[in-house]
């Protein structure tokens, strides 16, 4: 089962979109995350995002394959 929430550490301002999806277990490798993002299969805050280095901050959400993942 996937974890749908990622809590940033106190000293973290953001996490990159590809790293977030890998850390949550959506993809096994960064390469898989990169491919899905650049192929337009991932939405950020409801809009398709093709930037794998997109800075995800508290309150942002990413969506892939019908699952929504939030940054806390």
N, C-alpha and C positions, 0 to 999 in steps of 0.2 A: 504494500500500500504506500502511496506517495504522501509525503508531508506537504501540505498546501500552504504552510506559512513559514517564513524565514525571518527570524528576529536579528536585527543588526546589533552588533556589540556597541557599547557606549562610544568607543573611539572611531567607529565606522560611520562615515557620512553616506556612503552608497556601496552598492555591489554591482558588478557588471552583469548584464542580462544573461550572457552565456554561462558565467560562473554560477549564478543563482540557480539556473535550471539544472545544471550538473549537480550542484550541492544538494538540491531537493530530490535528486534521483529520477528526474524526468528523462534524462539521457545518461548513458553510462560514460560517455566520453565528451570532451569539449568539442571534438570534431563533429560529432553527431548534433550537438547543440548549434554549432556554427552553421551547419548545412540547413537545419530546419529554420533557423532565423533568417538566413540569407535567401531561403526559398519562399519566404513570405508566409510561413505556417504559424508564426507566433504573433500574438497581439499584445500590445502594452497599453494599459488603460483604455482598452476597447478598440484600438487602432492597430493595423498591421505595422510591424516594426521590422526592418531588415538590418538594423545596426546591432551587431552582436555585442559591441562595447557600450550599449545604451546604459547610462547610469540609473540604476533602480534605487529610489530613495523611499523612506518610510511613507506609507500610504499608496505606493504604486502597486499595480497588479500586472501579472503576465498571464496569458491564456494560451494553452496548447491542447489540442485534441479534446476540447470540451471541458478541460480542467482549468480552474483559476488558482493562481498562486500569488500570495500577498506578501509584501514586505512590511514588517512590523518594527 
